[in-house]
Amino acid sequence: MPRMNRRIALATIAAGALATAVALPAAAQTKAGEPLKIGFVYVSPIGDAGWTFQHDTGRKEMEAALGAKVTTKYIESVPEGADAERVIRELAQSGHQLVFTTSFGYMNPTIKVAATFPKTHFEHATGYKSAKNVGIYNARFYEGRYLAGIVAGRMTKTNVAGYVAAFPIPEVVMGINAFARGMRSVNPKAEVKVVWVNSWFDPGKERQAADTLISQGADVVTHHTDSTAAVQAAEAKKVYAVGYHSDMSKYGPNAQLTAVTHQWGDFYTKAAQSAVEGKWKPGNVWGGIKEGMIKLAAFNKVVPQDVQDQTRKVEADIRAGRFHPFTGPVKDNTGKERIAAGKTIDDVTLNKMDYYVEGVQGKLPSSK
């Protein structure tokens, strides 16, 4: 019992110390004139390509732009859930005045920690919950997906594309649907097969899923997962691929037709600069091709010039606001009309997308 009481006493002391630290606003923990301390939380290893690599590239671009005004710290491979909450809390407690949390599953932990640190600024990627000190940001991935679909639709010989997907949340679903619509805009016979791996980063599962899709007739594969496994599988099986997050051509020099890349540096620089100037406010940023947050990687030399030109024309139309990938008529894969002819889906509805469009095979699993 004495040992138990000692543990309780130590826990009480620790809790008191934590409460004291929490009570101090972030600004009070940094001396005047010191650089702004910025933290980043990553869901997967940085590596040299993929989702986290692109965010870390953005962090480095921000550092280069702001120099001595900022100092950064990152923690990679942080699982969504309790571990994320602990890491986010530790960053805030150690005086980081601006914290970027870069995965969908970090949303609730970010909101929870932010309530305890009202003077700390938080920015959460891909979520939808905000607060007085929590902003949200995302990229319009679906715009790039539609363009990649055009390329895939023109290049496929089997009329089947394979899609390795992480979780059936709207962000991923709208990408699948945009890709399918892009394919069918140039190839009405095109079909998309999806394999869900229920993980953002699991190269083994991703590779197995890609191999399965290729065995089912897919001669173009793409992915919404964090590793390069799908592109590597395509290279090994001598089929085509569309990279995602990063240019993955070095992992598939023959396979990759292009890649949908994410560009975060400008956003990170602007957010950090506003915090340095004391002007940061929580926002809701959703940028796409027009804002430079989504770009296509260079085309493989095997992509004919007319295919490149066609894709670039649609890209220009999206940039200018003349075209939206989800302009009606849009039907789901059961034939039900979801968007009427001439109508364009609004952002609120788009962020709740829970169905497959025509051309996507199978039934969408529940995200719950």
Legacy VTK file of the C-alpha trace (Angstrom):
# vtk DataFile Version 3.0
C-alpha trace
ASCII
DATASET POLYDATA
POINTS 368 float
0.000 0.000 0.000
2.784 2.543 0.785
4.152 1.995 -2.735
0.677 2.605 -4.161
0.305 5.819 -2.134
3.682 7.011 -3.375
2.569 6.467 -6.972
-0.613 8.425 -6.317
1.368 11.265 -4.764
3.783 11.398 -7.682
0.907 11.355 -10.124
-0.729 14.237 -8.240
2.472 16.281 -8.361
2.883 15.573 -12.083
-0.704 16.549 -12.753
-0.187 19.809 -10.870
2.920 20.574 -12.900
1.056 19.855 -16.118
-1.799 22.112 -15.100
0.682 24.912 -14.410
2.298 24.431 -17.818
-1.076 24.349 -19.536
-2.148 27.548 -17.827
0.729 29.460 -19.398
-0.120 30.806 -22.850
2.315 29.800 -25.589
3.472 33.390 -26.019
4.553 33.500 -22.369
6.841 30.503 -22.918
8.921 32.230 -25.607
11.079 35.251 -24.958
10.578 38.340 -27.065
12.660 38.337 -30.215
12.993 34.569 -30.381
11.810 32.739 -33.512
8.279 31.411 -33.689
8.282 27.738 -32.683
6.264 25.627 -35.112
5.402 21.942 -34.769
4.372 19.387 -37.391
2.738 16.012 -36.748
3.060 13.398 -39.515
1.111 10.157 -39.856
3.746 8.231 -41.827
7.532 8.264 -42.321
8.858 11.176 -44.375
10.736 8.982 -46.838
11.404 10.457 -50.269
7.901 10.461 -51.779
4.286 10.459 -50.636
1.851 12.387 -48.448
4.189 13.100 -45.540
7.136 13.826 -47.823
5.105 16.557 -49.520
4.167 18.142 -46.186
7.792 18.039 -45.064
8.842 19.594 -48.356
6.361 22.373 -47.592
7.858 22.777 -44.122
11.328 23.175 -45.624
10.050 25.706 -48.161
8.534 27.697 -45.299
11.827 27.612 -43.389
13.702 28.805 -46.460
11.241 31.641 -46.996
11.107 32.885 -43.397
14.624 32.103 -42.220
15.398 33.142 -38.653
11.782 34.156 -37.996
10.841 30.529 -37.364
12.139 27.269 -35.997
10.397 23.963 -36.617
10.093 20.516 -35.121
8.376 17.496 -36.637
7.329 14.097 -35.328
6.749 11.431 -37.948
4.874 8.086 -37.916
2.348 9.200 -35.283
-0.725 6.907 -35.236
-4.147 8.525 -35.286
-5.866 8.462 -31.889
-4.413 8.593 -28.382
-0.803 8.803 -29.565
-1.664 11.798 -31.729
-3.280 13.605 -28.816
-0.204 13.004 -26.668
2.196 14.302 -29.332
0.084 17.371 -30.147
-0.193 18.163 -26.430
3.558 17.826 -25.924
4.251 20.241 -28.765
1.868 22.826 -27.354
3.141 22.358 -23.817
6.757 22.838 -24.932
5.985 26.285 -26.327
5.199 25.677 -29.990
2.907 28.561 -30.883
1.747 27.127 -34.205
1.080 23.406 -34.703
0.187 21.724 -38.001
-1.532 18.343 -37.702
-1.447 16.670 -41.079
-3.853 13.721 -41.133
-7.637 13.349 -41.094
-7.618 11.219 -37.940
-5.836 13.985 -36.017
-8.964 16.145 -36.160
-10.558 15.279 -32.813
-7.234 15.152 -30.911
-6.369 18.595 -32.323
-9.703 20.066 -31.236
-9.313 18.522 -27.764
-5.778 19.813 -27.202
-6.625 23.228 -28.639
-9.287 23.732 -25.992
-6.573 23.365 -23.330
-4.142 25.716 -25.067
-6.268 28.693 -26.190
-3.224 30.885 -26.953
-1.663 28.302 -29.280
-2.598 28.290 -32.975
-3.460 24.985 -34.637
-3.936 24.129 -38.311
-5.494 20.772 -39.193
-5.232 19.221 -42.671
-8.230 17.574 -44.381
-10.696 17.839 -41.502
-13.896 19.828 -41.040
-13.916 20.830 -37.356
-12.547 24.235 -36.403
-12.379 26.427 -33.309
-11.248 29.899 -32.239
-7.648 28.712 -32.362
-8.005 25.906 -34.953
-7.945 26.517 -38.692
-8.463 23.855 -41.361
-6.796 23.437 -44.730
-6.973 21.030 -47.613
-6.261 20.730 -51.325
-8.781 19.991 -54.056
-7.257 16.634 -54.880
-10.246 15.750 -57.021
-9.245 18.333 -59.635
-5.954 16.564 -60.271
-7.687 13.193 -60.137
-10.022 14.156 -62.971
-7.071 15.196 -65.124
-5.223 11.975 -64.319
-8.362 10.090 -65.258
-8.279 11.657 -68.719
-4.732 10.386 -69.192
-5.632 6.920 -67.877
-8.746 6.751 -70.028
-6.751 7.510 -73.154
-3.867 5.158 -72.330
-5.689 2.039 -71.124
-6.062 -0.915 -73.470
-8.191 -3.089 -71.164
-10.550 -0.234 -70.173
-9.916 -1.157 -66.532
-8.090 0.977 -63.963
-7.223 -0.140 -60.435
-7.416 2.124 -57.405
-5.703 1.318 -54.086
-7.579 3.272 -51.411
-7.014 3.885 -47.709
-10.316 4.667 -45.947
-13.834 5.267 -47.348
-14.065 8.894 -46.235
-15.346 11.676 -48.552
-11.848 12.960 -49.348
-10.891 9.562 -50.786
-14.274 8.808 -52.344
-14.403 12.067 -54.299
-10.957 11.267 -55.684
-12.075 7.855 -56.907
-15.170 9.368 -58.466
-13.300 12.236 -60.121
-10.780 9.788 -61.568
-13.596 7.628 -62.952
-15.374 10.648 -64.451
-12.149 11.812 -66.047
-11.616 8.382 -67.603
-15.160 8.096 -68.894
-15.120 11.624 -70.331
-12.708 10.292 -72.975
-13.460 6.573 -72.796
-17.102 5.683 -71.991
-16.173 1.999 -71.614
-13.705 2.656 -68.801
-14.239 1.011 -65.415
-12.503 1.554 -62.066
-11.949 -1.259 -59.588
-11.153 -0.352 -55.970
-9.367 -2.276 -53.224
-9.512 -0.812 -49.712
-6.496 -1.408 -47.454
-7.810 0.437 -44.361
-4.481 2.106 -43.708
-2.800 5.307 -44.828
0.622 3.703 -44.895
1.165 -0.033 -45.236
3.443 -0.759 -48.206
2.869 -4.506 -47.958
-0.914 -4.211 -48.132
-0.703 -1.526 -50.805
1.526 -3.703 -52.990
-0.746 -6.712 -52.540
-3.802 -4.626 -53.439
-2.122 -3.283 -56.573
-1.051 -6.770 -57.631
-4.626 -8.000 -57.126
-6.032 -5.211 -59.293
-3.500 -5.892 -62.026
-4.416 -9.578 -61.948
-8.038 -8.520 -62.460
-7.215 -6.757 -65.702
-6.206 -3.253 -64.628
-3.514 -1.899 -66.929
-3.415 1.462 -65.131
-3.221 1.678 -61.332
-3.317 4.587 -58.947
-3.654 4.988 -55.202
-4.781 7.136 -52.299
-2.280 5.754 -49.811
1.031 7.156 -48.646
3.719 4.866 -50.072
5.106 4.236 -53.549
4.046 0.565 -53.510
1.344 0.821 -56.196
3.702 2.537 -58.637
6.392 -0.058 -57.924
3.894 -2.855 -58.526
2.949 -1.320 -61.878
6.594 -1.033 -62.872
7.212 -4.668 -61.984
4.139 -5.898 -63.867
4.779 -3.651 -66.886
1.518 -1.713 -66.669
0.893 1.995 -66.252
0.474 3.989 -63.051
-0.538 7.445 -61.889
1.470 8.574 -58.878
-0.147 10.410 -55.996
1.012 13.042 -53.500
4.483 13.206 -55.101
6.158 12.658 -58.430
7.005 8.948 -58.093
8.620 8.494 -61.492
11.899 7.272 -60.031
9.986 4.282 -58.652
8.222 3.691 -61.950
10.172 5.318 -64.777
8.311 3.251 -67.349
5.028 2.921 -65.467
4.183 6.422 -64.252
2.205 8.384 -66.827
2.004 11.450 -64.561
1.286 12.143 -60.900
-1.145 14.288 -58.941
1.125 16.271 -56.623
0.322 18.339 -53.553
2.054 21.647 -52.929
1.903 22.903 -49.316
4.843 25.307 -49.070
3.032 28.508 -49.952
0.238 27.831 -47.474
2.664 26.990 -44.680
4.679 30.122 -45.372
1.607 32.391 -45.320
0.206 30.803 -42.147
3.526 31.078 -40.332
4.130 34.656 -41.501
0.707 35.697 -40.193
1.520 34.082 -36.833
4.897 35.837 -36.705
3.125 39.160 -37.292
0.478 38.403 -34.666
-2.237 38.416 -37.337
-3.078 34.684 -37.481
-6.770 33.836 -37.587
-8.436 30.439 -38.052
-9.436 29.935 -41.663
-10.905 27.325 -43.968
-8.535 26.927 -46.910
-9.391 24.599 -49.782
-7.084 25.314 -52.668
-6.693 23.547 -55.982
-5.142 24.033 -59.377
-5.905 27.749 -59.432
-4.103 28.307 -56.129
-1.150 26.110 -57.070
-1.872 23.530 -54.378
-2.491 20.784 -56.962
-0.167 20.193 -59.915
0.412 17.413 -62.412
3.912 16.000 -62.628
5.626 15.860 -66.001
4.103 13.476 -68.510
5.900 10.272 -69.373
7.308 10.318 -72.901
4.890 7.507 -73.829
1.899 9.845 -73.410
1.025 11.149 -76.899
1.091 14.888 -77.416
-2.626 15.051 -78.198
-3.393 13.397 -74.857
-1.154 15.896 -73.083
-2.810 18.777 -74.925
-6.307 17.537 -74.112
-5.425 17.197 -70.431
-3.820 20.640 -70.282
-6.878 22.214 -71.888
-9.161 20.810 -69.195
-6.614 21.876 -66.576
-6.794 25.436 -67.927
-10.591 25.318 -67.813
-10.535 24.187 -64.175
-8.020 26.913 -63.293
-10.188 29.558 -64.941
-13.378 28.300 -63.273
-14.927 27.262 -66.584
-15.191 23.594 -65.619
-15.851 21.535 -62.482
-15.267 17.758 -62.428
-18.657 17.243 -60.771
-20.886 19.177 -63.134
-24.131 17.312 -63.820
-25.532 15.105 -64.954
-23.868 12.851 -62.369
-25.322 9.434 -61.616
-24.135 6.960 -59.031
-23.263 3.426 -60.059
-26.812 2.234 -59.356
-28.176 4.699 -61.920
-29.574 7.189 -59.402
-29.165 10.833 -60.387
-27.058 12.695 -57.830
-26.445 15.961 -59.670
-28.854 17.263 -62.299
-27.720 18.297 -65.760
-26.194 21.754 -65.775
-25.833 21.864 -61.995
-22.516 21.847 -60.145
-22.016 20.204 -56.783
-21.382 22.625 -53.908
-18.489 22.214 -51.492
-20.666 21.210 -48.540
-22.253 18.362 -50.501
-18.935 17.370 -52.038
-17.424 16.987 -48.582
-20.152 14.500 -47.683
-19.797 12.329 -50.795
-20.755 8.762 -49.878
-21.416 6.978 -53.170
-19.609 5.680 -56.226
-20.344 7.305 -59.581
-21.013 5.457 -62.810
-17.960 3.504 -63.881
-16.788 2.521 -60.391
-17.396 -1.138 -59.651
-18.708 -2.527 -56.402
-20.356 -1.114 -53.309
-18.829 1.597 -51.166
-18.039 0.234 -47.685
-19.161 2.160 -44.608
-16.663 4.594 -43.130
-17.946 3.931 -39.609
LINES 1 369
368 0 1 2 3 4 5 6 7 8 9 10 11 12 13 14 15 16 17 18 19 20 21 22 23 24 25 26 27 28 29 30 31 32 33 34 35 36 37 38 39 40 41 42 43 44 45 46 47 48 49 50 51 52 53 54 55 56 57 58 59 60 61 62 63 64 65 66 67 68 69 70 71 72 73 74 75 76 77 78 79 80 81 82 83 84 85 86 87 88 89 90 91 92 93 94 95 96 97 98 99 100 101 102 103 104 105 106 107 108 109 110 111 112 113 114 115 116 117 118 119 120 121 122 123 124 125 126 127 128 129 130 131 132 133 134 135 136 137 138 139 140 141 142 143 144 145 146 147 148 149 150 151 152 153 154 155 156 157 158 159 160 161 162 163 164 165 166 167 168 169 170 171 172 173 174 175 176 177 178 179 180 181 182 183 184 185 186 187 188 189 190 191 192 193 194 195 196 197 198 199 200 201 202 203 204 205 206 207 208 209 210 211 212 213 214 215 216 217 218 219 220 221 222 223 224 225 226 227 228 229 230 231 232 233 234 235 236 237 238 239 240 241 242 243 244 245 246 247 248 249 250 251 252 253 254 255 256 257 258 259 260 261 262 263 264 265 266 267 268 269 270 271 272 273 274 275 276 277 278 279 280 281 282 283 284 285 286 287 288 289 290 291 292 293 294 295 296 297 298 299 300 301 302 303 304 305 306 307 308 309 310 311 312 313 314 315 316 317 318 319 320 321 322 323 324 325 326 327 328 329 330 331 332 333 334 335 336 337 338 339 340 341 342 343 344 345 346 347 348 349 350 351 352 353 354 355 356 357 358 359 360 361 362 363 364 365 366 367
